[in-house]
Amino acid sequence: MTDDDLRERLRRADPAARLEPASPALVEHLVEEAMSRTHVRRWTLPVAAALVLLAGGTAWATLRPGPAPEPVPFPIVAAAPVPSVQVPAGGQAKCAEAKPESLAERATIAFAGRVDEVDDSTALMEVTRNYRGADVPRIAVNQPGGNPELLLGSGDFEVGKEYLVSAVGADVMICGYSGEAGTPGLRELYEAAF
């Protein structure tokens, strides 16, 4: 069998051989339709809706207002003649801006004091000005343990320096409410509050 025989056999088996050839305009139209047709996928709309919900949920979780920070435990314990105040062991991750209204409303004890003695864990302070509730001549304040975020200024009590300290019940107010008296804005905060 030769190539010509094979071609003849193929022509006889071709069902479209009996039809007349398509016009060039029809061929162009069919090619254009095949190339320009867009298919809408059924999953496009649900995926888009899920992405919008995911983006909205992420934005809400990121931007929603959190609860106001609570004061860190900072107990004030009455000792024989000298009251004692304890600086918290750890600071909070986020602090709101210190405001005079908040200081005046929340503080049950507020005073200015000069450090007379310091040992490893306690600073004994002489009260130089009583803003509220510190009606004793001296108060013992526990050291913050080297965490400078707890008190404005150096973060540790030093002999001879003056500090402004406020407390809510047994908890010292940190986050901008207690620290070295020379810290910019701290004395003004106390003057505005009391």
C-alpha positions in Angstrom: 0.0 0.0 0.0 1.4 3.4 -1.0 0.9 6.9 0.5 -1.6 7.7 -2.1 -3.7 4.7 -1.2 -3.7 5.7 2.4 -4.7 9.3 1.6 -7.6 8.0 -0.5 -8.7 5.7 2.3 -8.7 8.6 4.8 -10.8 10.8 2.4 -13.4 8.1 2.2 -13.6 7.7 6.0 -13.8 11.5 6.6 -17.5 12.4 7.4 -17.0 16.0 6.5 -15.6 15.3 3.1 -19.1 15.4 1.6 -19.8 18.9 3.1 -18.8 22.0 1.3 -15.9 23.9 2.8 -16.7 26.7 5.3 -16.5 30.2 4.1 -13.6 32.4 5.3 -16.0 34.7 7.2 -17.5 31.8 9.1 -14.0 30.4 10.0 -13.0 33.9 11.2 -16.1 34.2 13.3 -15.6 30.7 14.9 -11.9 31.4 15.7 -12.8 34.8 17.2 -15.5 33.3 19.3 -13.2 30.6 20.6 -10.5 33.1 21.5 -12.6 35.8 23.1 -15.1 33.7 25.1 -14.7 34.2 28.9 -15.9 31.6 31.3 -17.3 32.7 34.7 -16.1 30.2 37.3 -18.6 29.2 39.9 -16.1 29.6 42.8 -15.1 33.2 42.1 -18.0 34.8 44.0 -17.7 32.7 47.2 -13.9 33.2 47.3 -14.3 36.9 46.9 -16.9 37.0 49.7 -14.6 35.0 51.9 -11.7 37.3 51.3 -13.8 40.3 52.1 -15.0 38.7 55.4 -11.4 37.7 56.3 -10.1 41.2 55.6 -13.0 42.8 57.6 -12.5 40.4 60.5 -8.7 41.1 60.6 -9.3 44.8 60.5 -11.8 44.6 63.3 -9.6 42.4 65.5 -6.6 44.7 64.9 -8.3 48.1 65.4 -10.9 47.4 68.0 -10.4 49.4 71.2 -9.1 47.3 74.1 -9.9 47.5 77.8 -8.3 50.3 79.8 -5.1 49.1 81.5 -5.6 48.1 85.1 -3.1 49.2 87.6 -0.4 46.6 88.4 -0.5 45.3 92.0 1.6 47.6 94.1 0.5 46.9 97.7 0.6 49.6 100.4 1.0 47.8 103.7 1.0 49.6 107.0 4.1 48.7 108.9 4.9 49.7 112.5 5.4 53.5 112.2 6.1 53.6 108.4 3.6 52.7 105.7 5.0 50.5 102.9 4.4 50.7 99.2 5.4 48.0 96.7 6.3 48.6 93.1 4.9 45.9 90.8 7.2 43.1 89.5 6.2 43.6 85.8 4.9 46.4 83.7 1.9 46.4 81.4 2.4 46.0 77.6 0.4 49.1 76.8 -0.4 52.2 78.8 -2.9 55.0 78.1 -1.7 58.6 78.3 -1.5 59.9 81.9 -4.2 62.5 82.4 -4.9 64.8 85.4 -8.6 63.8 85.5 -7.7 60.2 85.8 -5.1 60.8 88.5 -7.5 63.0 90.5 -10.3 60.4 90.1 -8.4 57.2 90.8 -5.6 58.0 93.2 -6.3 57.4 96.9 -2.7 58.2 97.9 -0.5 60.8 96.1 2.6 62.4 97.5 6.0 63.9 96.7 8.8 62.4 98.7 12.6 62.4 98.9 14.5 59.1 99.3 16.4 58.9 102.6 17.5 55.3 102.5 17.7 52.5 99.9 18.5 48.9 100.4 18.2 46.0 97.9 14.4 45.9 98.0 13.1 49.0 99.7 13.4 52.8 99.5 12.4 54.8 102.6 10.9 58.1 101.5 10.3 61.3 103.5 7.0 62.8 102.5 7.7 66.3 101.4 4.2 67.1 100.0 1.0 65.3 100.6 -1.4 65.6 97.7 -3.9 63.0 99.0 -4.0 60.4 101.7 -0.3 60.3 102.7 -0.7 61.8 106.2 2.5 60.2 107.5 6.0 61.6 107.6 7.7 58.6 105.9 6.6 55.8 103.5 8.6 52.7 102.5 8.4 51.9 98.8 9.7 48.6 97.4 12.2 48.8 94.5 10.8 48.1 91.0 13.5 45.4 90.4 15.4 47.1 87.5 12.4 47.5 85.3 12.7 51.1 84.0 9.2 51.1 82.4 7.5 51.0 85.9 8.7 54.5 87.1 9.3 57.6 85.0 12.9 58.6 85.0 15.7 56.2 85.9 13.3 53.4 87.0 15.0 52.9 90.3 14.9 54.9 93.6 18.1 56.8 94.4 19.1 58.4 97.7 18.5 62.2 97.7 16.2 62.3 94.7 12.6 63.4 94.9 9.8 61.3 93.5 6.1 61.7 92.9 4.1 58.6 93.8 0.4 57.9 93.5 -1.6 54.7 94.4 -5.1 53.3 94.0 -5.8 51.5 97.2 -2.8 49.2 97.5 -1.6 49.5 93.9 0.9 52.1 92.8 -0.1 53.9 89.6 2.6 53.4 87.0 2.4 54.2 83.2 3.3 57.9 83.7 1.7 58.5 87.1 4.7 57.8 89.3 8.4 58.6 88.9 11.2 61.1 89.4 9.8 64.6 90.3 12.0 66.2 87.6 10.5 64.2 84.8 9.0 66.7 82.3 5.3 67.0 82.8 4.9 64.9 85.9 4.8 67.7 88.5 2.4 69.6 86.2 0.2 66.5 86.1 0.1 66.4 89.9 -0.6 70.2 90.2 -3.4 70.0 87.6 -4.9 66.9 89.4 -4.8 68.2 93.0 
